[in-house]
Amino acid sequence: MHSRTLRDLRFRRDGLSPDCLCYLEHKLARVERDERRRRSFLRRLREALFRTDWEREYLEAYLEKRTLVVGCGRGIEVLGLGAVGVDVDLAALRVAAELRRSVDGSAGAFAAADGAYLPFRDGSFDTVFSDNVVEHLPGATLPGHFREVARVLRPGGRYVFNTPNRLFEDPPRPGHVSLHTYAEWEEIARPAGFREFVTPRRRSGPAEPLDWKKRMEIRFAERAFRLGVSRSGVRMVVILATR
């Protein structure tokens, strides 16, 4: 097979390096697995019960605009969105650049940059997105990171980020140097200029203020309960912060 289609992009396999081919096949296997899950009875039941899908209503609508992905890795998502991706991992960016050369019709672009020093003009983006990235940033750099994200966002733009919740990693996993709760992330981000914070109450359903998740965190910290707290509860922090 001389090409593979992934996220509506057709990648030419001829001439790709082994690392690049391995990554492409790995991502394709994950997409196929996720598609099988979407067709499952439980997934269809959930969508019937919670008709509003927060990802479609909030996330995808913003990602159709000018988007920056911080910590883009090897870049499949950036190419699929036609976004701009930055990362400090030069080896990952070389794979991303190789993939970009192998696909037609993608407006994606990549740059080597630190999350605390973004090389873009003020108001360059409608959305900034990071997926399991902020927990890897040293604590001293977090205020600067959020200031930089706020700077490159237009007024009304959003920073969408997710990260493990500190309450559920004891001890922290290797490389997770900045773990925080919902309440703590809000305290870190608000001084940078973000004025509104919402989160999905469930995997499906509308995004709401953080109050419910913060109450759940207090109950957990007080050892009021241990069971029944899932990734759709407070195990993972998912925040949409508006500038």
Summary of the structure (lengths in Angstrom):
residues: 243
radius of gyration: 18.6
end to end distance: 45.9
largest distance: 57.2
contacts: 744
relative contact order: 0.12
helix: 43%
strand: 25%
